[in-house]
Amino acid sequence: MIHRYGYFEVNRGAVQPGMLVKHKHGMWTASANKRGKLYLHRGCERTVTRELLVEVYLDGRGGGLSH
C-alpha cells in the first residue's frame, strides 16, 4: 500500500527514475530524465513531457515518493 502526503512542484531536472509524478491528472512513474525531456510510464502507457516544473508525490518525510 502506498501512502501519499500531497505533492510538490519541482524542477524537471530534479526528478529521478522511479519517482511518482502527477501528470495529466494521474499518477505516473518517472523512467528517465535526459536531453531536456522527462520520460514517464504507467502500465503499458508511455509519455514524454518537456514541462519545466512537474508535481512529485511526497512521502511521510517530505521527500519524493518512489515506486
Biotite code that builds the C-alpha atoms (Angstrom):
import biotite.structure as struc

atoms = struc.array([
    struc.Atom([0.000, 0.000, 0.000], chain_id="A", res_id=1, res_name="MET", atom_name="CA", element="C"),
    struc.Atom([1.335, 3.433, -0.955], chain_id="A", res_id=2, res_name="ILE", atom_name="CA", element="C"),
    struc.Atom([0.631, 6.366, 1.363], chain_id="A", res_id=3, res_name="HIS", atom_name="CA", element="C"),
    struc.Atom([0.815, 9.805, -0.247], chain_id="A", res_id=4, res_name="ARG", atom_name="CA", element="C"),
    struc.Atom([1.244, 13.023, 1.692], chain_id="A", res_id=5, res_name="TYR", atom_name="CA", element="C"),
    struc.Atom([0.479, 15.543, -1.038], chain_id="A", res_id=6, res_name="GLY", atom_name="CA", element="C"),
    struc.Atom([2.696, 16.729, -3.827], chain_id="A", res_id=7, res_name="TYR", atom_name="CA", element="C"),
    struc.Atom([5.222, 19.464, -4.509], chain_id="A", res_id=8, res_name="PHE", atom_name="CA", element="C"),
    struc.Atom([6.333, 21.244, -7.676], chain_id="A", res_id=9, res_name="GLU", atom_name="CA", element="C"),
    struc.Atom([9.990, 20.662, -8.531], chain_id="A", res_id=10, res_name="VAL", atom_name="CA", element="C"),
    struc.Atom([12.232, 21.352, -11.488], chain_id="A", res_id=11, res_name="ASN", atom_name="CA", element="C"),
    struc.Atom([12.097, 18.587, -14.086], chain_id="A", res_id=12, res_name="ARG", atom_name="CA", element="C"),
    struc.Atom([15.872, 18.081, -13.722], chain_id="A", res_id=13, res_name="GLY", atom_name="CA", element="C"),
    struc.Atom([15.496, 17.069, -10.055], chain_id="A", res_id=14, res_name="ALA", atom_name="CA", element="C"),
    struc.Atom([13.218, 14.118, -10.815], chain_id="A", res_id=15, res_name="VAL", atom_name="CA", element="C"),
    struc.Atom([14.947, 10.746, -10.564], chain_id="A", res_id=16, res_name="GLN", atom_name="CA", element="C"),
    struc.Atom([13.881, 7.430, -12.126], chain_id="A", res_id=17, res_name="PRO", atom_name="CA", element="C"),
    struc.Atom([11.289, 5.650, -10.005], chain_id="A", res_id=18, res_name="GLY", atom_name="CA", element="C"),
    struc.Atom([9.746, 8.804, -8.512], chain_id="A", res_id=19, res_name="MET", atom_name="CA", element="C"),
    struc.Atom([5.974, 9.133, -8.729], chain_id="A", res_id=20, res_name="LEU", atom_name="CA", element="C"),
    struc.Atom([4.850, 12.175, -10.717], chain_id="A", res_id=21, res_name="VAL", atom_name="CA", element="C"),
    struc.Atom([1.427, 13.786, -11.126], chain_id="A", res_id=22, res_name="LYS", atom_name="CA", element="C"),
    struc.Atom([0.857, 14.346, -14.860], chain_id="A", res_id=23, res_name="HIS", atom_name="CA", element="C"),
    struc.Atom([-2.377, 14.777, -16.839], chain_id="A", res_id=24, res_name="LYS", atom_name="CA", element="C"),
    struc.Atom([-4.441, 14.250, -13.643], chain_id="A", res_id=25, res_name="HIS", atom_name="CA", element="C"),
    struc.Atom([-2.903, 10.837, -12.998], chain_id="A", res_id=26, res_name="GLY", atom_name="CA", element="C"),
    struc.Atom([-0.001, 9.120, -11.260], chain_id="A", res_id=27, res_name="MET", atom_name="CA", element="C"),
    struc.Atom([2.995, 8.261, -13.462], chain_id="A", res_id=28, res_name="TRP", atom_name="CA", element="C"),
    struc.Atom([6.401, 6.740, -12.734], chain_id="A", res_id=29, res_name="THR", atom_name="CA", element="C"),
    struc.Atom([9.467, 8.594, -13.994], chain_id="A", res_id=30, res_name="ALA", atom_name="CA", element="C"),
    struc.Atom([11.683, 6.305, -16.070], chain_id="A", res_id=31, res_name="SER", atom_name="CA", element="C"),
    struc.Atom([14.388, 8.612, -17.468], chain_id="A", res_id=32, res_name="ALA", atom_name="CA", element="C"),
    struc.Atom([15.364, 12.260, -17.458], chain_id="A", res_id=33, res_name="ASN", atom_name="CA", element="C"),
    struc.Atom([17.635, 13.226, -20.329], chain_id="A", res_id=34, res_name="LYS", atom_name="CA", element="C"),
    struc.Atom([18.065, 15.780, -23.123], chain_id="A", res_id=35, res_name="ARG", atom_name="CA", element="C"),
    struc.Atom([15.501, 18.128, -21.581], chain_id="A", res_id=36, res_name="GLY", atom_name="CA", element="C"),
    struc.Atom([12.736, 15.523, -21.546], chain_id="A", res_id=37, res_name="LYS", atom_name="CA", element="C"),
    struc.Atom([11.179, 13.577, -18.692], chain_id="A", res_id=38, res_name="LEU", atom_name="CA", element="C"),
    struc.Atom([10.024, 10.121, -19.744], chain_id="A", res_id=39, res_name="TYR", atom_name="CA", element="C"),
    struc.Atom([7.044, 8.730, -17.824], chain_id="A", res_id=40, res_name="LEU", atom_name="CA", element="C"),
    struc.Atom([5.210, 5.415, -17.827], chain_id="A", res_id=41, res_name="HIS", atom_name="CA", element="C"),
    struc.Atom([2.183, 3.828, -16.191], chain_id="A", res_id=42, res_name="ARG", atom_name="CA", element="C"),
    struc.Atom([1.444, 0.239, -17.023], chain_id="A", res_id=43, res_name="GLY", atom_name="CA", element="C"),
    struc.Atom([1.770, -0.075, -20.787], chain_id="A", res_id=44, res_name="CYS", atom_name="CA", element="C"),
    struc.Atom([1.260, 3.679, -21.403], chain_id="A", res_id=45, res_name="GLU", atom_name="CA", element="C"),
    struc.Atom([4.320, 5.842, -22.048], chain_id="A", res_id=46, res_name="ARG", atom_name="CA", element="C"),
    struc.Atom([4.630, 9.593, -22.485], chain_id="A", res_id=47, res_name="THR", atom_name="CA", element="C"),
    struc.Atom([7.205, 12.387, -22.538], chain_id="A", res_id=48, res_name="VAL", atom_name="CA", element="C"),
    struc.Atom([6.956, 15.849, -21.002], chain_id="A", res_id=49, res_name="THR", atom_name="CA", element="C"),
    struc.Atom([9.082, 18.943, -21.500], chain_id="A", res_id=50, res_name="ARG", atom_name="CA", element="C"),
    struc.Atom([7.351, 20.982, -18.776], chain_id="A", res_id=51, res_name="GLU", atom_name="CA", element="C"),
    struc.Atom([9.893, 22.823, -16.638], chain_id="A", res_id=52, res_name="LEU", atom_name="CA", element="C"),
    struc.Atom([8.008, 22.240, -13.353], chain_id="A", res_id=53, res_name="LEU", atom_name="CA", element="C"),
    struc.Atom([6.413, 18.901, -12.511], chain_id="A", res_id=54, res_name="VAL", atom_name="CA", element="C"),
    struc.Atom([4.474, 17.777, -9.428], chain_id="A", res_id=55, res_name="GLU", atom_name="CA", element="C"),
    struc.Atom([6.121, 14.991, -7.422], chain_id="A", res_id=56, res_name="VAL", atom_name="CA", element="C"),
    struc.Atom([4.190, 12.984, -4.825], chain_id="A", res_id=57, res_name="TYR", atom_name="CA", element="C"),
    struc.Atom([5.641, 13.232, -1.302], chain_id="A", res_id=58, res_name="LEU", atom_name="CA", element="C"),
    struc.Atom([6.227, 10.546, 1.303], chain_id="A", res_id=59, res_name="ASP", atom_name="CA", element="C"),
    struc.Atom([5.760, 10.972, 5.064], chain_id="A", res_id=60, res_name="GLY", atom_name="CA", element="C"),
    struc.Atom([9.162, 12.667, 5.480], chain_id="A", res_id=61, res_name="ARG", atom_name="CA", element="C"),
    struc.Atom([8.599, 15.265, 2.750], chain_id="A", res_id=62, res_name="GLY", atom_name="CA", element="C"),
    struc.Atom([10.840, 13.532, 0.210], chain_id="A", res_id=63, res_name="GLY", atom_name="CA", element="C"),
    struc.Atom([9.859, 12.300, -3.231], chain_id="A", res_id=64, res_name="GLY", atom_name="CA", element="C"),
    struc.Atom([7.793, 9.122, -3.198], chain_id="A", res_id=65, res_name="LEU", atom_name="CA", element="C"),
    struc.Atom([9.392, 6.282, -5.166], chain_id="A", res_id=66, res_name="SER", atom_name="CA", element="C"),
    struc.Atom([7.820, 3.168, -6.540], chain_id="A", res_id=67, res_name="HIS", atom_name="CA", element="C"),
])
